Amino acid sequence: MKIRFFNFALVSIAVLALLQINAVAQTRGRNTAAAGSLMESLPKSDAVVQVKMKQLFNEAMPRILANNPARMTQVNDSVENFKTRTGLDPRMFDEVAVGVRFTFPGEGTAKANTVALAKGAYNSAALITAGSVAVNGKFRQEKYKDKTIYVFTLDEKITVLGVFDFRINELAVLPLDTNTLALGDPTSIRSLIDATRASKRANAELIALASRDPNAVIGFGANMSEQLVSSVDAIGNAPIAAELAKLRHVYGSVGTTEKDLELFIGARAMNAAAASNLGEMLRGLQELGSFFVGRMSGARGVLAKSALTNLKIVNSADELQIRTAVPSADVGPLMGN
């Protein structure tokens, strides 16, 4: 996972205009995990994500792609294709929770092991049956402890929402109850079965961070470490890498209003001085971004200018909070491009 930091910074400046959260309301006094959160069933993780699928499909995507009907058609087609290949229809999910565990196989690299929980108004057993038919019998059952894991052999590239492409070799599915499924690779699903009550409690802080905005379509919380930061290629900029290494948590949310797409990103540093230094660096990048954004044209320029205009960077003790908002319709023309 090598990331060119300069590109990362410029993209962040533009994308951060997608968010707007009441920073004053986001205090540590709200650090209690949402009762009954699906994320509570995740195994011990370095990052957790919550996605409200109904809001995503029924509110966010139609608003974002209102002026890009061709892309909206591609989104729907990709969902139908995923349903055809796996028997699973993401539109049936009410909520999806994702847990990510990082390993570091080599210096400067990171590998993400992911497991997802999907809950919705459907029958898990019926979906398993549909999935076995969809893959023409290319599946097997694995017994692990007292559980049965269903492993589907896909070995193909999957397009999600008509935008993101990734390759799935094997998709392991575990029914947790009548309307909840766990999805991932076989190793991740086995780790979920092994998860103890203690490991679930270990995610409490990340769940609280991911749940700070109860109205958000997407919320996330992640632990930061020097190993993870070292996997970000800072193009030889040692001062920036040193400041990033002082982060302990990163969290945020994505939400929508009738007109805007909103984004909030927060970072907790090891102390207030570290948060202040990082804030100053980002404000410097914001000024640099103004120079480049002014030279951009077309839909990309419109989005970047809105993002930069609305971008707010605020320090609060050992936290750095970044928020912005852009018209949802300005995002659509760039999706998939």
C-alpha positions in Angstrom: 0.0 0.0 0.0 2.3 2.8 -1.3 0.7 6.1 -1.6 2.2 9.2 -3.3 1.8 11.8 -0.6 1.7 14.8 -2.9 -1.2 13.3 -4.9 -2.8 12.3 -1.6 -2.6 15.8 -0.3 -4.0 17.5 -3.3 -6.8 15.0 -3.7 -7.6 15.4 0.0 -7.9 19.2 -0.4 -10.5 18.8 -3.1 -12.4 15.9 -1.6 -12.5 17.3 1.9 -15.0 19.9 0.6 -17.5 17.1 0.6 -18.1 17.3 4.3 -19.7 19.5 6.9 -20.1 18.4 10.5 -20.8 20.5 13.6 -17.3 20.4 15.1 -18.4 21.9 18.3 -20.8 19.1 18.9 -18.2 16.5 18.2 -16.6 16.3 21.6 -15.3 13.4 23.5 -18.3 13.5 25.7 -20.1 11.6 22.8 -17.6 8.8 22.8 -20.1 6.0 23.6 -20.7 3.3 21.0 -24.2 3.3 19.5 -26.4 0.8 21.2 -26.9 -2.3 19.2 -24.4 -1.3 16.5 -23.6 -3.9 13.9 -19.9 -2.9 14.4 -20.0 -4.4 17.9 -20.0 -7.9 16.3 -16.7 -7.3 14.3 -13.5 -9.0 15.4 -10.6 -7.0 16.8 -9.8 -4.5 14.1 -7.4 -1.6 13.3 -10.2 0.2 11.5 -14.0 0.0 11.5 -16.5 1.4 8.9 -20.3 1.7 9.0 -22.3 2.1 5.8 -26.0 2.8 5.8 -26.9 1.1 2.6 -30.5 2.3 2.3 -29.4 5.9 2.6 -26.6 5.3 0.1 -28.8 3.8 -2.6 -32.0 5.8 -2.0 -30.6 9.2 -1.1 -26.9 9.7 -1.7 -26.3 8.1 -5.0 -29.4 9.6 -6.8 -28.4 13.0 -5.6 -24.8 12.7 -6.6 -25.6 11.2 -10.0 -28.7 13.4 -10.7 -26.9 15.0 -13.7 -25.1 11.8 -14.8 -27.7 9.3 -15.8 -25.3 7.2 -17.7 -23.2 6.6 -14.6 -26.4 5.9 -12.6 -27.2 3.2 -15.1 -23.8 1.8 -14.7 -24.2 1.7 -10.9 -27.5 -0.2 -11.2 -26.0 -2.5 -13.8 -23.0 -3.3 -11.5 -25.4 -4.1 -8.7 -27.4 -6.4 -10.9 -24.2 -8.1 -12.1 -23.1 -8.6 -8.5 -26.5 -10.1 -7.7 -26.3 -12.4 -10.7 -22.8 -13.6 -9.8 -23.3 -14.1 -6.0 -27.0 -14.2 -5.4 -26.6 -11.2 -3.1 -28.3 -7.9 -3.7 -26.6 -5.0 -1.9 -29.9 -3.0 -2.1 -31.4 -5.5 0.4 -28.9 -4.6 3.0 -29.9 -2.0 5.6 -26.4 -1.6 7.1 -22.9 -2.9 6.4 -20.1 -2.9 9.0 -16.5 -3.5 7.9 -13.5 -4.4 10.1 -10.0 -4.1 8.8 -6.9 -5.6 10.3 -3.5 -4.4 9.0 -0.4 -6.6 8.6 3.0 -5.5 7.4 4.7 -8.2 5.2 7.6 -5.9 4.3 9.1 -2.5 5.0 6.9 0.3 3.7 4.1 -2.0 2.8 0.7 -2.8 4.4 -1.8 -5.5 3.7 -5.5 -5.1 4.7 -7.5 -8.1 5.9 -11.1 -7.3 5.8 -14.4 -8.8 7.0 -17.9 -7.3 6.5 -21.2 -7.8 8.2 -24.4 -7.2 6.3 -27.8 -6.9 7.9 -31.1 -6.5 6.1 -34.6 -7.6 5.5 -33.9 -11.0 3.9 -33.4 -14.6 4.9 -29.8 -15.6 5.1 -30.4 -19.3 4.2 -32.3 -18.3 1.1 -29.5 -16.0 0.0 -27.0 -18.8 0.5 -29.1 -21.1 -1.7 -29.4 -18.3 -4.4 -25.7 -17.8 -4.3 -24.9 -21.5 -4.9 -27.1 -21.4 -7.9 -25.6 -18.2 -9.2 -22.1 -19.6 -9.2 -23.2 -22.8 -10.9 -22.2 -24.9 -8.0 -18.7 -23.5 -7.7 -18.8 -23.4 -3.9 -18.0 -25.5 -1.0 -18.9 -25.8 2.6 -16.3 -25.6 5.4 -16.9 -26.7 8.9 -15.1 -24.5 11.5 -15.8 -25.3 15.1 -19.6 -25.4 15.3 -20.1 -23.1 12.3 -20.6 -23.8 8.5 -18.8 -21.4 6.2 -20.0 -21.2 2.5 -17.1 -20.4 0.1 -18.0 -19.2 -3.4 -15.4 -19.3 -6.1 -15.7 -16.2 -8.2 -12.2 -15.5 -9.5 -13.2 -12.3 -11.3 -13.2 -8.6 -11.2 -16.2 -7.0 -9.4 -17.4 -3.5 -10.0 -19.0 -1.8 -7.0 -21.4 1.1 -7.6 -20.1 1.3 -11.1 -17.0 3.1 -9.8 -14.7 0.8 -7.8 -13.1 -2.3 -9.3 -11.5 -5.1 -7.3 -10.8 -8.7 -7.8 -12.5 -11.5 -5.7 -11.1 -15.0 -5.9 -13.1 -16.5 -3.1 -16.0 -15.0 -1.2 -16.7 -16.7 2.2 -20.2 -16.2 3.7 -21.3 -17.1 7.2 -24.9 -16.7 8.3 -24.9 -15.1 11.8 -28.7 -15.0 12.3 -31.8 -15.0 10.1 -31.0 -11.6 8.5 -27.3 -11.1 9.1 -24.4 -12.3 7.0 -20.6 -12.1 7.4 -18.6 -11.8 4.2 -14.9 -11.9 3.5 -12.1 -14.3 2.6 -12.1 -17.6 4.5 -9.3 -16.6 6.9 -11.2 -13.4 7.9 -14.4 -15.3 8.5 -12.6 -17.8 10.7 -11.2 -14.9 12.7 -14.7 -13.6 13.2 -15.8 -17.0 14.6 -12.8 -16.9 16.9 -13.6 -13.4 18.1 -14.3 -13.2 21.9 -16.4 -10.8 23.9 -13.1 -9.2 25.0 -12.0 -8.6 21.4 -15.4 -7.0 20.6 -14.9 -4.6 23.6 -11.5 -3.8 22.2 -13.2 -2.0 19.2 -15.3 0.2 21.5 -13.2 3.4 21.0 -13.1 3.0 17.2 -16.9 2.3 17.1 -17.5 5.5 19.1 -15.4 7.5 16.7 -17.2 6.0 13.7 -20.6 6.7 15.3 -20.1 10.4 16.1 -22.5 11.6 13.5 -25.7 9.5 13.8 -27.1 10.9 10.5 -24.0 10.1 8.4 -24.2 7.7 5.5 -20.7 6.5 6.2 -18.7 6.6 9.4 -15.2 5.3 10.2 -12.6 5.1 12.9 -9.1 3.9 12.6 -6.0 3.4 14.7 -2.8 4.9 13.4 0.7 3.5 13.9 4.2 4.3 12.8 4.2 1.2 10.6 1.0 2.2 8.9 2.3 5.8 8.3 5.5 4.4 6.9 3.5 2.7 4.2 2.5 6.2 2.9 5.2 7.4 0.5 5.9 10.9 1.7 8.1 11.7 -1.4 11.1 12.1 0.9 9.4 14.8 3.0 10.6 13.8 6.4 8.9 16.6 8.3 5.4 15.6 7.0 6.1 11.9 7.7 7.3 12.8 11.2 4.0 14.7 11.9 1.8 12.0 10.5 3.6 9.4 12.7 2.4 11.3 15.7 -1.3 10.6 14.9 -3.1 8.0 17.1 -6.5 7.9 15.5 -8.2 9.1 12.3 -12.0 9.2 12.1 -14.7 10.8 10.0 -18.0 10.6 8.3 -19.8 11.3 5.0 -23.3 12.6 4.9 -25.8 14.2 2.6 -28.4 17.0 2.7 -30.9 17.9 0.0 -28.2 19.7 -1.9 -24.7 19.0 -0.5 -22.4 16.1 0.0 -20.7 16.6 3.4 -17.4 15.3 4.7 -15.7 15.4 8.1 -12.3 14.1 8.9 -10.8 14.2 12.4 -7.3 13.2 13.7 -6.1 12.7 17.2 -2.5 13.3 17.8 -0.2 12.3 20.7 -0.5 15.8 22.1 -1.8 19.3 21.4 1.5 20.5 19.9 1.5 17.7 17.4 -2.0 18.5 16.3 -1.2 22.2 16.0 1.9 21.4 13.8 -0.1 19.2 11.5 -2.8 21.8 11.2 -0.3 24.4 10.2 1.1 22.0 7.5 -2.4 21.3 6.1 -3.2 25.0 6.0 0.0 25.5 4.0 -1.2 22.8 1.6 -4.6 24.5 1.5 -2.9 27.7 0.3 -0.8 25.7 -2.2 -4.0 24.0 -3.4 -5.5 27.4 -4.1 -2.8 28.1 -6.7 -3.4 24.8 -8.5 -7.2 24.8 -8.2 -7.3 28.2 -9.9 -5.7 26.7 -13.0 -8.2 23.8 -13.2 -11.2 23.9 -15.6 -14.3 21.9 -16.3 -16.2 19.8 -13.8 -13.0 19.0 -11.9 -12.3 22.7 -11.4 -15.9 23.5 -10.3 -15.7 20.7 -7.6 -12.2 21.6 -6.4 -13.1 25.3 -6.1 -16.2 24.6 -4.0 -14.3 22.2 -1.8 -11.5 24.6 -1.2 -13.8 27.5 -0.6 -15.8 25.6 2.1 -12.7 23.9 3.6 -12.4 24.5 7.4 -9.4 23.2 9.4 -9.8 23.6 13.2 -7.5 22.6 16.1 -9.1 21.5 19.4 -6.6 20.4 22.0 -5.0 17.2 20.6 -7.5 16.9 17.8 -7.5 18.3 14.3 -10.9 18.6 12.6 -11.4 19.1 8.9 -14.8 19.7 7.2 -16.2 20.9 4.0 -19.3 20.5 1.7 -19.9 20.6 -2.1 -23.0 20.4 -4.2 -23.8 16.7 -4.7 -24.5 17.2 -8.4 -21.0 18.6 -8.8 -19.5 15.2 -7.8 -21.4 13.0 -10.2 -19.7 14.1 -13.4 -16.4 13.0 -12.0 -17.4 9.6 -10.7 -15.6 6.9 -12.7 -13.4 9.3 -14.5 
